[in-house]
């Protein structure tokens, strides 16, 4: 089974979307070091 992750960057934020157990999950993070650390 393959996984698909969508990432969209803007100046202020970036959005991350992915499917997990037939649910579509979407989160928005600040486009800075703190935001990138939250994703990891």
KEVO-570814 format. One record per atom (N, C-alpha, C, O, CB): residue number from 1; residue in three letters; atom name; x, y, z. Coordinates in Angstrom, 3 decimals, always signed. Glycine has a CB too. Layout:
BEGIN
+------+------+----------+----------+----------+----------+
| zaba | mike | drendren |       xx |       yy |       zz |
+------+------+----------+----------+----------+----------+
|  NUM |  ALA |       CA |        X |        Y |        Z |
...
+------+------+----------+----------+----------+----------+
END
This chain:
BEGIN
+------+------+----------+----------+----------+----------+
| zaba | mike | drendren |       xx |       yy |       zz |
+------+------+----------+----------+----------+----------+
|    1 |  UNK |        N |   +0.841 |   -1.180 |   +0.000 |
|    1 |  UNK |       CA |   +0.000 |   +0.000 |   +0.000 |
|    1 |  UNK |        C |   +0.882 |   +1.238 |   +0.000 |
|    1 |  UNK |        O |   +1.810 |   +1.335 |   +0.803 |
|    1 |  UNK |       CB |   -0.955 |   +0.001 |   +1.213 |
|    2 |  UNK |        N |   +0.607 |   +2.180 |   -0.885 |
|    2 |  UNK |       CA |   +1.396 |   +3.403 |   -0.942 |
|    2 |  UNK |        C |   +0.723 |   +4.496 |   -0.120 |
|    2 |  UNK |        O |   -0.481 |   +4.446 |   +0.132 |
|    2 |  UNK |       CB |   +1.586 |   +3.864 |   -2.402 |
|    3 |  UNK |        N |   +1.507 |   +5.473 |   +0.291 |
|    3 |  UNK |       CA |   +0.990 |   +6.621 |   +1.037 |
|    3 |  UNK |        C |   +1.193 |   +7.868 |   +0.214 |
|    3 |  UNK |        O |   +2.208 |   +8.027 |   -0.465 |
|    3 |  UNK |       CB |   +1.679 |   +6.758 |   +2.418 |
|    4 |  UNK |        N |   +0.214 |   +8.753 |   +0.281 |
|    4 |  UNK |       CA |   +0.291 |  +10.015 |   -0.442 |
|    4 |  UNK |        C |   +0.198 |  +11.133 |   +0.582 |
|    4 |  UNK |        O |   -0.695 |  +11.145 |   +1.430 |
|    4 |  UNK |       CB |   -0.840 |  +10.133 |   -1.526 |
|    5 |  UNK |        N |   +1.125 |  +12.066 |   +0.495 |
|    5 |  UNK |       CA |   +1.147 |  +13.232 |   +1.379 |
|    5 |  UNK |        C |   +1.142 |  +14.467 |   +0.501 |
|    5 |  UNK |        O |   +1.906 |  +14.556 |   -0.461 |
|    5 |  UNK |       CB |   +2.397 |  +13.217 |   +2.337 |
|    6 |  UNK |        N |   +0.281 |  +15.424 |   +0.829 |
|    6 |  UNK |       CA |   +0.236 |  +16.682 |   +0.096 |
|    6 |  UNK |        C |   +0.750 |  +17.806 |   +0.970 |
|    6 |  UNK |        O |   +0.355 |  +17.917 |   +2.131 |
|    6 |  UNK |       CB |   -1.188 |  +16.987 |   -0.387 |
|    7 |  UNK |        N |   +1.627 |  +18.642 |   +0.429 |
|    7 |  UNK |       CA |   +2.173 |  +19.775 |   +1.165 |
|    7 |  UNK |        C |   +2.054 |  +21.014 |   +0.286 |
|    7 |  UNK |        O |   +2.433 |  +20.997 |   -0.885 |
|    7 |  UNK |       CB |   +3.660 |  +19.520 |   +1.585 |
|    8 |  UNK |        N |   +1.524 |  +22.084 |   +0.863 |
|    8 |  UNK |       CA |   +1.350 |  +23.342 |   +0.145 |
|    8 |  UNK |        C |   +1.981 |  +24.454 |   +0.981 |
|    8 |  UNK |        O |   +1.579 |  +24.677 |   +2.122 |
|    8 |  UNK |       CB |   -0.169 |  +23.633 |   -0.138 |
|    9 |  UNK |        N |   +2.968 |  +25.153 |   +0.417 |
|    9 |  UNK |       CA |   +3.683 |  +26.212 |   +1.124 |
|    9 |  UNK |        C |   +3.207 |  +27.586 |   +0.700 |
|    9 |  UNK |        O |   +2.957 |  +27.825 |   -0.481 |
|    9 |  UNK |       CB |   +5.173 |  +26.090 |   +0.888 |
|   10 |  UNK |        N |   +3.081 |  +28.491 |   +1.659 |
|   10 |  UNK |       CA |   +2.855 |  +29.908 |   +1.382 |
|   10 |  UNK |        C |   +3.866 |  +30.692 |   +2.233 |
|   10 |  UNK |        O |   +4.666 |  +30.093 |   +2.951 |
|   10 |  UNK |       CB |   +1.351 |  +30.341 |   +1.703 |
|   11 |  UNK |        N |   +3.831 |  +31.987 |   +2.155 |
|   11 |  UNK |       CA |   +4.797 |  +32.793 |   +2.911 |
|   11 |  UNK |        C |   +4.637 |  +32.625 |   +4.417 |
|   11 |  UNK |        O |   +5.633 |  +32.577 |   +5.139 |
|   11 |  UNK |       CB |   +4.651 |  +34.259 |   +2.546 |
|   12 |  UNK |        N |   +3.407 |  +32.537 |   +4.898 |
|   12 |  UNK |       CA |   +3.149 |  +32.504 |   +6.338 |
|   12 |  UNK |        C |   +2.980 |  +31.089 |   +6.907 |
|   12 |  UNK |        O |   +3.369 |  +30.825 |   +8.044 |
|   12 |  UNK |       CB |   +1.918 |  +33.306 |   +6.639 |
|   13 |  UNK |        N |   +2.398 |  +30.185 |   +6.113 |
|   13 |  UNK |       CA |   +2.070 |  +28.852 |   +6.628 |
|   13 |  UNK |        C |   +2.371 |  +27.787 |   +5.591 |
|   13 |  UNK |        O |   +2.658 |  +28.086 |   +4.432 |
|   13 |  UNK |       CB |   +0.596 |  +28.779 |   +7.043 |
|   14 |  UNK |        N |   +2.300 |  +26.538 |   +6.030 |
|   14 |  UNK |       CA |   +2.266 |  +25.428 |   +5.091 |
|   14 |  UNK |        C |   +1.263 |  +24.404 |   +5.589 |
|   14 |  UNK |        O |   +1.152 |  +24.150 |   +6.788 |
|   14 |  UNK |       CB |   +3.672 |  +24.793 |   +4.916 |
|   15 |  UNK |        N |   +0.534 |  +23.821 |   +4.644 |
|   15 |  UNK |       CA |   -0.509 |  +22.856 |   +4.936 |
|   15 |  UNK |        C |   +0.004 |  +21.460 |   +4.603 |
|   15 |  UNK |        O |   +0.686 |  +21.260 |   +3.597 |
|   15 |  UNK |       CB |   -1.803 |  +23.177 |   +4.146 |
|   16 |  UNK |        N |   -0.330 |  +20.508 |   +5.451 |
|   16 |  UNK |       CA |   +0.042 |  +19.110 |   +5.227 |
|   16 |  UNK |        C |   -1.234 |  +18.278 |   +5.283 |
|   16 |  UNK |        O |   -1.991 |  +18.359 |   +6.250 |
|   16 |  UNK |       CB |   +1.097 |  +18.611 |   +6.288 |
|   17 |  UNK |        N |   -1.469 |  +17.484 |   +4.251 |
|   17 |  UNK |       CA |   -2.633 |  +16.595 |   +4.206 |
|   17 |  UNK |        C |   -2.169 |  +15.176 |   +3.915 |
|   17 |  UNK |        O |   -1.257 |  +14.955 |   +3.119 |
|   17 |  UNK |       CB |   -3.659 |  +17.067 |   +3.135 |
|   18 |  UNK |        N |   -2.810 |  +14.223 |   +4.572 |
|   18 |  UNK |       CA |   -2.498 |  +12.820 |   +4.315 |
|   18 |  UNK |        C |   -3.667 |  +11.961 |   +4.757 |
|   18 |  UNK |        O |   -4.516 |  +12.395 |   +5.536 |
|   18 |  UNK |       CB |   -1.200 |  +12.393 |   +5.043 |
|   19 |  UNK |        N |   -3.701 |  +10.752 |   +4.256 |
|   19 |  UNK |       CA |   -4.764 |   +9.812 |   +4.586 |
|   19 |  UNK |        C |   -4.221 |   +8.794 |   +5.583 |
|   19 |  UNK |        O |   -3.142 |   +8.228 |   +5.404 |
|   19 |  UNK |       CB |   -5.311 |   +9.108 |   +3.306 |
|   20 |  UNK |        N |   -5.006 |   +8.579 |   +6.640 |
|   20 |  UNK |       CA |   -4.639 |   +7.593 |   +7.654 |
|   20 |  UNK |        C |   -5.893 |   +6.821 |   +8.039 |
|   20 |  UNK |        O |   -6.863 |   +7.407 |   +8.520 |
|   20 |  UNK |       CB |   -3.987 |   +8.274 |   +8.907 |
|   21 |  UNK |        N |   -5.875 |   +5.512 |   +7.830 |
|   21 |  UNK |       CA |   -7.015 |   +4.642 |   +8.144 |
|   21 |  UNK |        C |   -8.322 |   +5.184 |   +7.563 |
|   21 |  UNK |        O |   -9.316 |   +5.333 |   +8.272 |
|   21 |  UNK |       CB |   -7.151 |   +4.481 |   +9.659 |
|   22 |  UNK |        N |   -8.302 |   +5.476 |   +6.261 |
|   22 |  UNK |       CA |   -9.466 |   +5.972 |   +5.526 |
|   22 |  UNK |        C |   -9.989 |   +7.321 |   +6.009 |
|   22 |  UNK |        O |  -11.125 |   +7.681 |   +5.703 |
|   22 |  UNK |       CB |  -10.563 |   +4.974 |   +5.612 |
|   23 |  UNK |        N |   -9.179 |   +8.077 |   +6.760 |
|   23 |  UNK |       CA |   -9.534 |   +9.431 |   +7.171 |
|   23 |  UNK |        C |   -8.557 |  +10.386 |   +6.514 |
|   23 |  UNK |        O |   -7.360 |  +10.108 |   +6.445 |
|   23 |  UNK |       CB |   -9.518 |   +9.585 |   +8.727 |
|   24 |  UNK |        N |   -9.062 |  +11.507 |   +6.034 |
|   24 |  UNK |       CA |   -8.203 |  +12.536 |   +5.477 |
|   24 |  UNK |        C |   -7.846 |  +13.506 |   +6.597 |
|   24 |  UNK |        O |   -8.730 |  +14.126 |   +7.188 |
|   24 |  UNK |       CB |   -8.894 |  +13.273 |   +4.284 |
|   25 |  UNK |        N |   -6.567 |  +13.639 |   +6.888 |
|   25 |  UNK |       CA |   -6.094 |  +14.529 |   +7.945 |
|   25 |  UNK |        C |   -5.427 |  +15.739 |   +7.322 |
|   25 |  UNK |        O |   -4.707 |  +15.621 |   +6.331 |
|   25 |  UNK |       CB |   -5.117 |  +13.798 |   +8.894 |
|   26 |  UNK |        N |   -5.667 |  +16.897 |   +7.903 |
|   26 |  UNK |       CA |   -5.131 |  +18.147 |   +7.379 |
|   26 |  UNK |        C |   -4.678 |  +19.009 |   +8.552 |
|   26 |  UNK |        O |   -5.438 |  +19.225 |   +9.495 |
|   26 |  UNK |       CB |   -6.190 |  +18.895 |   +6.508 |
|   27 |  UNK |        N |   -3.445 |  +19.501 |   +8.496 |
|   27 |  UNK |       CA |   -2.921 |  +20.373 |   +9.531 |
|   27 |  UNK |        C |   -2.212 |  +21.547 |   +8.899 |
|   27 |  UNK |        O |   -1.676 |  +21.441 |   +7.796 |
|   27 |  UNK |       CB |   -1.976 |  +19.612 |  +10.462 |
|   28 |  UNK |        N |   -2.210 |  +22.675 |   +9.601 |
|   28 |  UNK |       CA |   -1.559 |  +23.898 |   +9.129 |
|   28 |  UNK |        C |   -0.487 |  +24.280 |  +10.141 |
|   28 |  UNK |        O |   -0.728 |  +24.284 |  +11.348 |
|   28 |  UNK |       CB |   -2.595 |  +25.066 |   +8.933 |
|   29 |  UNK |        N |   +0.704 |  +24.601 |   +9.630 |
|   29 |  UNK |       CA |   +1.839 |  +24.962 |  +10.470 |
|   29 |  UNK |        C |   +2.404 |  +26.310 |  +10.034 |
|   29 |  UNK |        O |   +2.240 |  +26.721 |   +8.886 |
|   29 |  UNK |       CB |   +2.930 |  +23.874 |  +10.410 |
|   30 |  UNK |        N |   +3.064 |  +26.984 |  +10.955 |
|   30 |  UNK |       CA |   +3.757 |  +28.229 |  +10.616 |
|   30 |  UNK |        C |   +4.936 |  +27.894 |   +9.700 |
|   30 |  UNK |        O |   +5.616 |  +26.887 |   +9.898 |
|   30 |  UNK |       CB |   +4.244 |  +28.981 |  +11.910 |
|   31 |  UNK |        N |   +5.171 |  +28.735 |   +8.710 |
|   31 |  UNK |       CA |   +6.277 |  +28.516 |   +7.778 |
|   31 |  UNK |        C |   +7.543 |  +29.142 |   +8.368 |
|   31 |  UNK |        O |   +8.045 |  +30.163 |   +7.899 |
|   31 |  UNK |       CB |   +5.957 |  +29.120 |   +6.363 |
|   32 |  UNK |        N |   +8.031 |  +28.479 |   +9.418 |
|   32 |  UNK |       CA |   +9.277 |  +28.882 |  +10.075 |
|   32 |  UNK |        C |   +9.863 |  +27.654 |  +10.775 |
|   32 |  UNK |        O |   +9.300 |  +26.562 |  +10.697 |
|   32 |  UNK |       CB |   +9.034 |  +30.058 |  +11.099 |
|   33 |  UNK |        N |  +10.974 |  +27.834 |  +11.444 |
|   33 |  UNK |       CA |  +11.662 |  +26.711 |  +12.073 |
|   33 |  UNK |        C |  +10.773 |  +26.000 |  +13.097 |
|   33 |  UNK |        O |  +10.770 |  +24.771 |  +13.174 |
|   33 |  UNK |       CB |  +12.943 |  +27.195 |  +12.744 |
|   34 |  UNK |        N |  +10.032 |  +26.764 |  +13.870 |
|   34 |  UNK |       CA |   +9.134 |  +26.164 |  +14.871 |
|   34 |  UNK |        C |   +8.082 |  +25.268 |  +14.203 |
|   34 |  UNK |        O |   +7.790 |  +24.176 |  +14.691 |
|   34 |  UNK |       CB |   +8.438 |  +27.270 |  +15.701 |
|   35 |  UNK |        N |   +7.516 |  +25.737 |  +13.085 |
|   35 |  UNK |       CA |   +6.536 |  +24.936 |  +12.351 |
|   35 |  UNK |        C |   +7.123 |  +23.657 |  +11.810 |
|   35 |  UNK |        O |   +6.501 |  +22.598 |  +11.900 |
|   35 |  UNK |       CB |   +5.957 |  +25.733 |  +11.222 |
|   36 |  UNK |        N |   +8.333 |  +23.743 |  +11.240 |
|   36 |  UNK |       CA |   +8.980 |  +22.540 |  +10.707 |
|   36 |  UNK |        C |   +9.282 |  +21.537 |  +11.810 |
|   36 |  UNK |        O |   +9.158 |  +20.332 |  +11.594 |
|   36 |  UNK |       CB |  +10.269 |  +22.908 |   +9.973 |
|   37 |  UNK |        N |   +9.669 |  +22.001 |  +12.968 |
|   37 |  UNK |       CA |   +9.945 |  +21.097 |  +14.097 |
|   37 |  UNK |        C |   +8.685 |  +20.402 |  +14.575 |
|   37 |  UNK |        O |   +8.746 |  +19.257 |  +15.023 |
|   37 |  UNK |       CB |  +10.577 |  +21.864 |  +15.255 |
|   38 |  UNK |        N |   +7.532 |  +21.077 |  +14.489 |
|   38 |  UNK |       CA |   +6.266 |  +20.454 |  +14.902 |
|   38 |  UNK |        C |   +5.903 |  +19.282 |  +13.998 |
|   38 |  UNK |        O |   +5.303 |  +18.313 |  +14.463 |
|   38 |  UNK |       CB |   +5.134 |  +21.488 |  +14.892 |
|   39 |  UNK |        N |   +6.254 |  +19.352 |  +12.725 |
|   39 |  UNK |       CA |   +5.936 |  +18.268 |  +11.795 |
|   39 |  UNK |        C |   +6.786 |  +17.043 |  +12.107 |
|   39 |  UNK |        O |   +6.293 |  +15.917 |  +12.038 |
|   39 |  UNK |       CB |   +6.156 |  +18.716 |  +10.335 |
|   40 |  UNK |        N |   +8.011 |  +17.239 |  +12.438 |
|   40 |  UNK |       CA |   +8.929 |  +16.119 |  +12.695 |
|   40 |  UNK |        C |   +8.500 |  +15.457 |  +13.966 |
|   40 |  UNK |        O |   +9.119 |  +14.483 |  +14.394 |
|   40 |  UNK |       CB |  +10.412 |  +16.584 |  +12.788 |
+------+------+----------+----------+----------+----------+
END
